[in-house]
């Protein structure tokens, strides 16, 4: 059971690291991302925060998986 949970944590980490940076590049190119003066809009800021949190969770998942793997002995 522990191996399954470790694999799930690693899969979560890999998914987040692969998917969210690509999504951010698409959001940053969206016309709604910047106003007429070129300043970031709430659209871009909210997405950047959400993506940042997803990547932080990816790091936490990866660390948890490694700790669990090493503690198995």
mmCIF file as gemmi writes it, N, C-alpha and C atoms, coordinates in Angstrom:
data_model
loop_
_atom_site.group_PDB
_atom_site.id
_atom_site.type_symbol
_atom_site.label_atom_id
_atom_site.label_alt_id
_atom_site.label_comp_id
_atom_site.label_asym_id
_atom_site.label_entity_id
_atom_site.label_seq_id
_atom_site.pdbx_PDB_ins_code
_atom_site.Cartn_x
_atom_site.Cartn_y
_atom_site.Cartn_z
_atom_site.occupancy
_atom_site.B_iso_or_equiv
_atom_site.pdbx_formal_charge
_atom_site.auth_seq_id
_atom_site.auth_asym_id
_atom_site.pdbx_PDB_model_num
ATOM 1 N N . UNK Axp A 1 ? 0.816 -1.193 0 1 0 ? 1 A 1
ATOM 2 C CA . UNK Axp A 1 ? 0 0 0 1 0 ? 1 A 1
ATOM 3 C C . UNK Axp A 1 ? 0.866 1.266 0 1 0 ? 1 A 1
ATOM 4 N N . UNK Axp A 2 ? 1.962 1.219 0.75 1 0 ? 2 A 1
ATOM 5 C CA . UNK Axp A 2 ? 2.835 2.391 0.83 1 0 ? 2 A 1
ATOM 6 C C . UNK Axp A 2 ? 3.431 2.717 -0.545 1 0 ? 2 A 1
ATOM 7 N N . UNK Axp A 3 ? 3.795 1.703 -1.299 1 0 ? 3 A 1
ATOM 8 C CA . UNK Axp A 3 ? 4.372 1.935 -2.627 1 0 ? 3 A 1
ATOM 9 C C . UNK Axp A 3 ? 3.351 2.616 -3.534 1 0 ? 3 A 1
ATOM 10 N N . UNK Axp A 4 ? 2.105 2.222 -3.422 1 0 ? 4 A 1
ATOM 11 C CA . UNK Axp A 4 ? 1.051 2.843 -4.219 1 0 ? 4 A 1
ATOM 12 C C . UNK Axp A 4 ? 0.911 4.326 -3.875 1 0 ? 4 A 1
ATOM 13 N N . UNK Axp A 5 ? 0.952 4.657 -2.602 1 0 ? 5 A 1
ATOM 14 C CA . UNK Axp A 5 ? 0.855 6.053 -2.18 1 0 ? 5 A 1
ATOM 15 C C . UNK Axp A 5 ? 2.078 6.863 -2.618 1 0 ? 5 A 1
ATOM 16 N N . UNK Axp A 6 ? 3.244 6.263 -2.527 1 0 ? 6 A 1
ATOM 17 C CA . UNK Axp A 6 ? 4.464 6.934 -2.987 1 0 ? 6 A 1
ATOM 18 C C . UNK Axp A 6 ? 4.374 7.195 -4.489 1 0 ? 6 A 1
ATOM 19 N N . UNK Axp A 7 ? 3.91 6.213 -5.246 1 0 ? 7 A 1
ATOM 20 C CA . UNK Axp A 7 ? 3.765 6.382 -6.694 1 0 ? 7 A 1
ATOM 21 C C . UNK Axp A 7 ? 2.747 7.473 -7.009 1 0 ? 7 A 1
ATOM 22 N N . UNK Axp A 8 ? 1.679 7.525 -6.241 1 0 ? 8 A 1
ATOM 23 C CA . UNK Axp A 8 ? 0.666 8.56 -6.44 1 0 ? 8 A 1
ATOM 24 C C . UNK Axp A 8 ? 1.233 9.952 -6.172 1 0 ? 8 A 1
ATOM 25 N N . UNK Axp A 9 ? 2.006 10.091 -5.121 1 0 ? 9 A 1
ATOM 26 C CA . UNK Axp A 9 ? 2.637 11.379 -4.824 1 0 ? 9 A 1
ATOM 27 C C . UNK Axp A 9 ? 3.602 11.793 -5.935 1 0 ? 9 A 1
ATOM 28 N N . UNK Axp A 10 ? 4.38 10.845 -6.428 1 0 ? 10 A 1
ATOM 29 C CA . UNK Axp A 10 ? 5.317 11.157 -7.508 1 0 ? 10 A 1
ATOM 30 C C . UNK Axp A 10 ? 4.584 11.493 -8.802 1 0 ? 10 A 1
ATOM 31 N N . UNK Axp A 11 ? 3.529 10.763 -9.1 1 0 ? 11 A 1
ATOM 32 C CA . UNK Axp A 11 ? 2.745 11.052 -10.303 1 0 ? 11 A 1
ATOM 33 C C . UNK Axp A 11 ? 2.129 12.446 -10.218 1 0 ? 11 A 1
ATOM 34 N N . UNK Axp A 12 ? 1.64 12.821 -9.046 1 0 ? 12 A 1
ATOM 35 C CA . UNK Axp A 12 ? 1.094 14.159 -8.834 1 0 ? 12 A 1
ATOM 36 C C . UNK Axp A 12 ? 2.171 15.221 -9.081 1 0 ? 12 A 1
ATOM 37 N N . UNK Axp A 13 ? 3.347 15.004 -8.548 1 0 ? 13 A 1
ATOM 38 C CA . UNK Axp A 13 ? 4.428 15.969 -8.714 1 0 ? 13 A 1
ATOM 39 C C . UNK Axp A 13 ? 4.81 16.121 -10.188 1 0 ? 13 A 1
ATOM 40 N N . UNK Axp A 14 ? 4.962 15.005 -10.874 1 0 ? 14 A 1
ATOM 41 C CA . UNK Axp A 14 ? 5.341 15.052 -12.293 1 0 ? 14 A 1
ATOM 42 C C . UNK Axp A 14 ? 4.251 15.736 -13.122 1 0 ? 14 A 1
ATOM 43 N N . UNK Axp A 15 ? 3.007 15.382 -12.87 1 0 ? 15 A 1
ATOM 44 C CA . UNK Axp A 15 ? 1.897 15.999 -13.6 1 0 ? 15 A 1
ATOM 45 C C . UNK Axp A 15 ? 1.916 17.513 -13.43 1 0 ? 15 A 1
ATOM 46 N N . UNK Axp A 16 ? 2.028 17.98 -12.2 1 0 ? 16 A 1
ATOM 47 C CA . UNK Axp A 16 ? 2.013 19.419 -11.95 1 0 ? 16 A 1
ATOM 48 C C . UNK Axp A 16 ? 3.19 20.134 -12.61 1 0 ? 16 A 1
ATOM 49 N N . UNK Axp A 17 ? 4.352 19.534 -12.568 1 0 ? 17 A 1
ATOM 50 C CA . UNK Axp A 17 ? 5.541 20.167 -13.153 1 0 ? 17 A 1
ATOM 51 C C . UNK Axp A 17 ? 5.467 20.196 -14.68 1 0 ? 17 A 1
ATOM 52 N N . UNK Axp A 18 ? 4.818 19.209 -15.272 1 0 ? 18 A 1
ATOM 53 C CA . UNK Axp A 18 ? 4.703 19.153 -16.733 1 0 ? 18 A 1
ATOM 54 C C . UNK Axp A 18 ? 3.585 20.061 -17.246 1 0 ? 18 A 1
ATOM 55 N N . UNK Axp A 19 ? 2.442 20.036 -16.58 1 0 ? 19 A 1
ATOM 56 C CA . UNK Axp A 19 ? 1.254 20.711 -17.104 1 0 ? 19 A 1
ATOM 57 C C . UNK Axp A 19 ? 1.229 22.215 -16.825 1 0 ? 19 A 1
ATOM 58 N N . UNK Axp A 20 ? 1.474 22.624 -15.594 1 0 ? 20 A 1
ATOM 59 C CA . UNK Axp A 20 ? 1.23 24.021 -15.225 1 0 ? 20 A 1
ATOM 60 C C . UNK Axp A 20 ? 2.154 25.044 -15.872 1 0 ? 20 A 1
ATOM 61 N N . UNK Axp A 21 ? 3.442 24.786 -16.032 1 0 ? 21 A 1
ATOM 62 C CA . UNK Axp A 21 ? 4.26 25.789 -16.747 1 0 ? 21 A 1
ATOM 63 C C . UNK Axp A 21 ? 3.791 26.024 -18.185 1 0 ? 21 A 1
ATOM 64 N N . UNK Axp A 22 ? 3.368 24.961 -18.857 1 0 ? 22 A 1
ATOM 65 C CA . UNK Axp A 22 ? 2.837 25.1 -20.217 1 0 ? 22 A 1
ATOM 66 C C . UNK Axp A 22 ? 1.569 25.945 -20.205 1 0 ? 22 A 1
ATOM 67 N N . UNK Axp A 23 ? 0.699 25.677 -19.243 1 0 ? 23 A 1
ATOM 68 C CA . UNK Axp A 23 ? -0.531 26.449 -19.116 1 0 ? 23 A 1
ATOM 69 C C . UNK Axp A 23 ? -0.215 27.923 -18.838 1 0 ? 23 A 1
ATOM 70 N N . UNK Axp A 24 ? 0.776 28.19 -17.996 1 0 ? 24 A 1
ATOM 71 C CA . UNK Axp A 24 ? 1.128 29.574 -17.691 1 0 ? 24 A 1
ATOM 72 C C . UNK Axp A 24 ? 1.6 30.317 -18.94 1 0 ? 24 A 1
ATOM 73 N N . UNK Axp A 25 ? 2.387 29.651 -19.772 1 0 ? 25 A 1
ATOM 74 C CA . UNK Axp A 25 ? 2.833 30.304 -21.011 1 0 ? 25 A 1
ATOM 75 C C . UNK Axp A 25 ? 1.636 30.685 -21.881 1 0 ? 25 A 1
ATOM 76 N N . UNK Axp A 26 ? 0.629 29.82 -21.923 1 0 ? 26 A 1
ATOM 77 C CA . UNK Axp A 26 ? -0.578 30.128 -22.708 1 0 ? 26 A 1
ATOM 78 C C . UNK Axp A 26 ? -1.362 31.281 -22.084 1 0 ? 26 A 1
ATOM 79 N N . UNK Axp A 27 ? -1.459 31.299 -20.769 1 0 ? 27 A 1
ATOM 80 C CA . UNK Axp A 27 ? -2.174 32.381 -20.079 1 0 ? 27 A 1
ATOM 81 C C . UNK Axp A 27 ? -1.447 33.703 -20.297 1 0 ? 27 A 1
ATOM 82 N N . UNK Axp A 28 ? -0.131 33.686 -20.224 1 0 ? 28 A 1
ATOM 83 C CA . UNK Axp A 28 ? 0.648 34.921 -20.38 1 0 ? 28 A 1
ATOM 84 C C . UNK Axp A 28 ? 0.496 35.51 -21.78 1 0 ? 28 A 1
ATOM 85 N N . UNK Axp A 29 ? 0.252 34.673 -22.784 1 0 ? 29 A 1
ATOM 86 C CA . UNK Axp A 29 ? 0.064 35.161 -24.158 1 0 ? 29 A 1
ATOM 87 C C . UNK Axp A 29 ? -1.363 35.603 -24.436 1 0 ? 29 A 1
ATOM 88 N N . UNK Axp A 30 ? -2.279 35.272 -23.537 1 0 ? 30 A 1
ATOM 89 C CA . UNK Axp A 30 ? -3.685 35.622 -23.719 1 0 ? 30 A 1
ATOM 90 C C . UNK Axp A 30 ? -3.851 37.152 -23.704 1 0 ? 30 A 1
ATOM 91 N N . UNK Axp A 31 ? -4.694 37.699 -24.574 1 0 ? 31 A 1
ATOM 92 C CA . UNK Axp A 31 ? -4.895 39.155 -24.605 1 0 ? 31 A 1
ATOM 93 C C . UNK Axp A 31 ? -5.424 39.729 -23.285 1 0 ? 31 A 1
ATOM 94 N N . UNK Axp A 32 ? -6.072 38.909 -22.486 1 0 ? 32 A 1
ATOM 95 C CA . UNK Axp A 32 ? -6.598 39.374 -21.198 1 0 ? 32 A 1
ATOM 96 C C . UNK Axp A 32 ? -5.524 39.482 -20.126 1 0 ? 32 A 1
ATOM 97 N N . UNK Axp A 33 ? -4.31 39 -20.407 1 0 ? 33 A 1
ATOM 98 C CA . UNK Axp A 33 ? -3.254 38.966 -19.401 1 0 ? 33 A 1
ATOM 99 C C . UNK Axp A 33 ? -2.658 40.341 -19.108 1 0 ? 33 A 1
ATOM 100 N N . UNK Axp A 34 ? -2.716 41.24 -20.085 1 0 ? 34 A 1
ATOM 101 C CA . UNK Axp A 34 ? -2.13 42.568 -19.893 1 0 ? 34 A 1
ATOM 102 C C . UNK Axp A 34 ? -3.107 43.624 -20.37 1 0 ? 34 A 1
ATOM 103 N N . UNK Axp A 35 ? -3.064 44.775 -19.709 1 0 ? 35 A 1
ATOM 104 C CA . UNK Axp A 35 ? -3.947 45.86 -20.125 1 0 ? 35 A 1
ATOM 105 C C . UNK Axp A 35 ? -3.3 46.646 -21.261 1 0 ? 35 A 1
ATOM 106 N N . UNK Axp A 36 ? -3.922 47.73 -21.66 1 0 ? 36 A 1
ATOM 107 C CA . UNK Axp A 36 ? -3.428 48.532 -22.796 1 0 ? 36 A 1
ATOM 108 C C . UNK Axp A 36 ? -2.038 49.095 -22.531 1 0 ? 36 A 1
ATOM 109 N N . UNK Axp A 37 ? -1.711 49.325 -21.266 1 0 ? 37 A 1
ATOM 110 C CA . UNK Axp A 37 ? -0.397 49.874 -20.917 1 0 ? 37 A 1
ATOM 111 C C . UNK Axp A 37 ? 0.654 48.775 -20.758 1 0 ? 37 A 1
ATOM 112 N N . UNK Axp A 38 ? 0.249 47.522 -20.908 1 0 ? 38 A 1
ATOM 113 C CA . UNK Axp A 38 ? 1.194 46.41 -20.786 1 0 ? 38 A 1
ATOM 114 C C . UNK Axp A 38 ? 1.362 45.894 -19.376 1 0 ? 38 A 1
ATOM 115 N N . UNK Axp A 39 ? 0.544 46.389 -18.442 1 0 ? 39 A 1
ATOM 116 C CA . UNK Axp A 39 ? 0.639 45.946 -17.055 1 0 ? 39 A 1
ATOM 117 C C . UNK Axp A 39 ? -0.172 44.662 -16.87 1 0 ? 39 A 1
ATOM 118 N N . UNK Axp A 40 ? 0.288 43.786 -15.969 1 0 ? 40 A 1
ATOM 119 C CA . UNK Axp A 40 ? -0.457 42.545 -15.715 1 0 ? 40 A 1
ATOM 120 C C . UNK Axp A 40 ? -1.853 42.839 -15.155 1 0 ? 40 A 1
ATOM 121 N N . UNK Axp A 41 ? -2.825 42.086 -15.627 1 0 ? 41 A 1
ATOM 122 C CA . UNK Axp A 41 ? -4.199 42.234 -15.141 1 0 ? 41 A 1
ATOM 123 C C . UNK Axp A 41 ? -4.466 41.222 -14.026 1 0 ? 41 A 1
ATOM 124 N N . UNK Axp A 42 ? -5.638 41.343 -13.403 1 0 ? 42 A 1
ATOM 125 C CA . UNK Axp A 42 ? -6.022 40.379 -12.371 1 0 ? 42 A 1
ATOM 126 C C . UNK Axp A 42 ? -6.087 38.982 -12.949 1 0 ? 42 A 1
ATOM 127 N N . UNK Axp A 43 ? -6.463 38.863 -14.2 1 0 ? 43 A 1
ATOM 128 C CA . UNK Axp A 43 ? -6.514 37.57 -14.888 1 0 ? 43 A 1
ATOM 129 C C . UNK Axp A 43 ? -5.159 36.87 -14.801 1 0 ? 43 A 1
ATOM 130 N N . UNK Axp A 44 ? -4.099 37.577 -15.136 1 0 ? 44 A 1
ATOM 131 C CA . UNK Axp A 44 ? -2.754 36.999 -15.107 1 0 ? 44 A 1
ATOM 132 C C . UNK Axp A 44 ? -2.303 36.751 -13.672 1 0 ? 44 A 1
ATOM 133 N N . UNK Axp A 45 ? -2.558 37.689 -12.787 1 0 ? 45 A 1
ATOM 134 C CA . UNK Axp A 45 ? -2.106 37.554 -11.4 1 0 ? 45 A 1
ATOM 135 C C . UNK Axp A 45 ? -2.765 36.362 -10.716 1 0 ? 45 A 1
ATOM 136 N N . UNK Axp A 46 ? -4.071 36.231 -10.878 1 0 ? 46 A 1
ATOM 137 C CA . UNK Axp A 46 ? -4.784 35.106 -10.255 1 0 ? 46 A 1
ATOM 138 C C . UNK Axp A 46 ? -4.262 33.783 -10.797 1 0 ? 46 A 1
ATOM 139 N N . UNK Axp A 47 ? -4.085 33.691 -12.096 1 0 ? 47 A 1
ATOM 140 C CA . UNK Axp A 47 ? -3.571 32.441 -12.667 1 0 ? 47 A 1
ATOM 141 C C . UNK Axp A 47 ? -2.144 32.166 -12.201 1 0 ? 47 A 1
ATOM 142 N N . UNK Axp A 48 ? -1.326 33.198 -12.099 1 0 ? 48 A 1
ATOM 143 C CA . UNK Axp A 48 ? 0.049 33.015 -11.633 1 0 ? 48 A 1
ATOM 144 C C . UNK Axp A 48 ? 0.072 32.495 -10.195 1 0 ? 48 A 1
ATOM 145 N N . UNK Axp A 49 ? -0.796 33.025 -9.354 1 0 ? 49 A 1
ATOM 146 C CA . UNK Axp A 49 ? -0.86 32.561 -7.963 1 0 ? 49 A 1
ATOM 147 C C . UNK Axp A 49 ? -1.324 31.106 -7.91 1 0 ? 49 A 1
ATOM 148 N N . UNK Axp A 50 ? -2.356 30.779 -8.647 1 0 ? 50 A 1
ATOM 149 C CA . UNK Axp A 50 ? -2.859 29.397 -8.646 1 0 ? 50 A 1
ATOM 150 C C . UNK Axp A 50 ? -1.815 28.411 -9.171 1 0 ? 50 A 1
ATOM 151 N N . UNK Axp A 51 ? -1.124 28.804 -10.211 1 0 ? 51 A 1
ATOM 152 C CA . UNK Axp A 51 ? -0.084 27.936 -10.772 1 0 ? 51 A 1
ATOM 153 C C . UNK Axp A 51 ? 1.077 27.808 -9.799 1 0 ? 51 A 1
ATOM 154 N N . UNK Axp A 52 ? 1.431 28.899 -9.146 1 0 ? 52 A 1
ATOM 155 C CA . UNK Axp A 52 ? 2.484 28.851 -8.126 1 0 ? 52 A 1
ATOM 156 C C . UNK Axp A 52 ? 2.126 27.891 -6.998 1 0 ? 52 A 1
ATOM 157 N N . UNK Axp A 53 ? 0.874 27.934 -6.551 1 0 ? 53 A 1
ATOM 158 C CA . UNK Axp A 53 ? 0.427 27.009 -5.505 1 0 ? 53 A 1
ATOM 159 C C . UNK Axp A 53 ? 0.463 25.559 -5.984 1 0 ? 53 A 1
ATOM 160 N N . UNK Axp A 54 ? 0.074 25.327 -7.224 1 0 ? 54 A 1
ATOM 161 C CA . UNK Axp A 54 ? 0.124 23.973 -7.776 1 0 ? 54 A 1
ATOM 162 C C . UNK Axp A 54 ? 1.565 23.455 -7.823 1 0 ? 54 A 1
ATOM 163 N N . UNK Axp A 55 ? 2.493 24.325 -8.18 1 0 ? 55 A 1
ATOM 164 C CA . UNK Axp A 55 ? 3.898 23.908 -8.223 1 0 ? 55 A 1
ATOM 165 C C . UNK Axp A 55 ? 4.459 23.701 -6.817 1 0 ? 55 A 1
ATOM 166 N N . UNK Axp A 56 ? 3.994 24.498 -5.864 1 0 ? 56 A 1
ATOM 167 C CA . UNK Axp A 56 ? 4.399 24.296 -4.477 1 0 ? 56 A 1
ATOM 168 C C . UNK Axp A 56 ? 3.894 22.945 -3.96 1 0 ? 56 A 1
ATOM 169 N N . UNK Axp A 57 ? 2.662 22.604 -4.319 1 0 ? 57 A 1
ATOM 170 C CA . UNK Axp A 57 ? 2.136 21.283 -3.96 1 0 ? 57 A 1
ATOM 171 C C . UNK Axp A 57 ? 2.917 20.157 -4.64 1 0 ? 57 A 1
ATOM 172 N N . UNK Axp A 58 ? 3.394 20.417 -5.852 1 0 ? 58 A 1
ATOM 173 C CA . UNK Axp A 58 ? 4.214 19.415 -6.544 1 0 ? 58 A 1
ATOM 174 C C . UNK Axp A 58 ? 5.504 19.161 -5.776 1 0 ? 58 A 1
ATOM 175 N N . UNK Axp A 59 ? 6.117 20.228 -5.305 1 0 ? 59 A 1
ATOM 176 C CA . UNK Axp A 59 ? 7.346 20.073 -4.518 1 0 ? 59 A 1
ATOM 177 C C . UNK Axp A 59 ? 7.05 19.317 -3.224 1 0 ? 59 A 1
ATOM 178 N N . UNK Axp A 60 ? 5.962 19.684 -2.553 1 0 ? 60 A 1
ATOM 179 C CA . UNK Axp A 60 ? 5.595 18.991 -1.311 1 0 ? 60 A 1
ATOM 180 C C . UNK Axp A 60 ? 5.313 17.509 -1.575 1 0 ? 60 A 1
ATOM 181 N N . UNK Axp A 61 ? 4.651 17.202 -2.676 1 0 ? 61 A 1
ATOM 182 C CA . UNK Axp A 61 ? 4.377 15.802 -3.025 1 0 ? 61 A 1
ATOM 183 C C . UNK Axp A 61 ? 5.667 15.041 -3.287 1 0 ? 61 A 1
ATOM 184 N N . UNK Axp A 62 ? 6.576 15.666 -4.018 1 0 ? 62 A 1
ATOM 185 C CA . UNK Axp A 62 ? 7.851 15.008 -4.324 1 0 ? 62 A 1
ATOM 186 C C . UNK Axp A 62 ? 8.663 14.769 -3.048 1 0 ? 62 A 1
ATOM 187 N N . UNK Axp A 63 ? 8.709 15.769 -2.188 1 0 ? 63 A 1
ATOM 188 C CA . UNK Axp A 63 ? 9.447 15.622 -0.923 1 0 ? 63 A 1
ATOM 189 C C . UNK Axp A 63 ? 8.796 14.535 -0.07 1 0 ? 63 A 1
ATOM 190 N N . UNK Axp A 64 ? 7.479 14.545 0.015 1 0 ? 64 A 1
ATOM 191 C CA . UNK Axp A 64 ? 6.782 13.51 0.783 1 0 ? 64 A 1
ATOM 192 C C . UNK Axp A 64 ? 7.047 12.121 0.241 1 0 ? 64 A 1
ATOM 193 N N . UNK Axp A 65 ? 7.067 11.987 -1.066 1 0 ? 65 A 1
ATOM 194 C CA . UNK Axp A 65 ? 7.339 10.684 -1.683 1 0 ? 65 A 1
ATOM 195 C C . UNK Axp A 65 ? 8.763 10.209 -1.372 1 0 ? 65 A 1
ATOM 196 N N . UNK Axp A 66 ? 9.71 11.116 -1.477 1 0 ? 66 A 1
ATOM 197 C CA . UNK Axp A 66 ? 11.105 10.751 -1.211 1 0 ? 66 A 1
ATOM 198 C C . UNK Axp A 66 ? 11.282 10.372 0.266 1 0 ? 66 A 1
ATOM 199 N N . UNK Axp A 67 ? 10.702 11.163 1.166 1 0 ? 67 A 1
ATOM 200 C CA . UNK Axp A 67 ? 10.788 10.854 2.593 1 0 ? 67 A 1
ATOM 201 C C . UNK Axp A 67 ? 10.157 9.492 2.885 1 0 ? 67 A 1
ATOM 202 N N . UNK Axp A 68 ? 8.995 9.239 2.321 1 0 ? 68 A 1
ATOM 203 C CA . UNK Axp A 68 ? 8.318 7.961 2.532 1 0 ? 68 A 1
ATOM 204 C C . UNK Axp A 68 ? 9.134 6.808 1.958 1 0 ? 68 A 1
ATOM 205 N N . UNK Axp A 69 ? 9.737 7.033 0.806 1 0 ? 69 A 1
ATOM 206 C CA . UNK Axp A 69 ? 10.548 5.99 0.173 1 0 ? 69 A 1
ATOM 207 C C . UNK Axp A 69 ? 11.779 5.685 1.027 1 0 ? 69 A 1
ATOM 208 N N . UNK Axp A 70 ? 12.432 6.722 1.531 1 0 ? 70 A 1
ATOM 209 C CA . UNK Axp A 70 ? 13.633 6.526 2.342 1 0 ? 70 A 1
ATOM 210 C C . UNK Axp A 70 ? 13.315 5.931 3.704 1 0 ? 70 A 1
ATOM 211 N N . UNK Axp A 71 ? 12.161 6.227 4.245 1 0 ? 71 A 1
ATOM 212 C CA . UNK Axp A 71 ? 11.806 5.713 5.563 1 0 ? 71 A 1
ATOM 213 C C . UNK Axp A 71 ? 11.401 4.243 5.532 1 0 ? 71 A 1
ATOM 214 N N . UNK Axp A 72 ? 11.171 3.737 4.337 1 0 ? 72 A 1
ATOM 215 C CA . UNK Axp A 72 ? 10.809 2.315 4.212 1 0 ? 72 A 1
ATOM 216 C C . UNK Axp A 72 ? 11.999 1.428 4.515 1 0 ? 72 A 1
ATOM 217 N N . UNK Axp A 73 ? 13.163 1.998 4.386 1 0 ? 73 A 1
ATOM 218 C CA . UNK Axp A 73 ? 14.322 1.353 4.838 1 0 ? 73 A 1
ATOM 219 C C . UNK Axp A 73 ? 15.206 0.528 4.116 1 0 ? 73 A 1
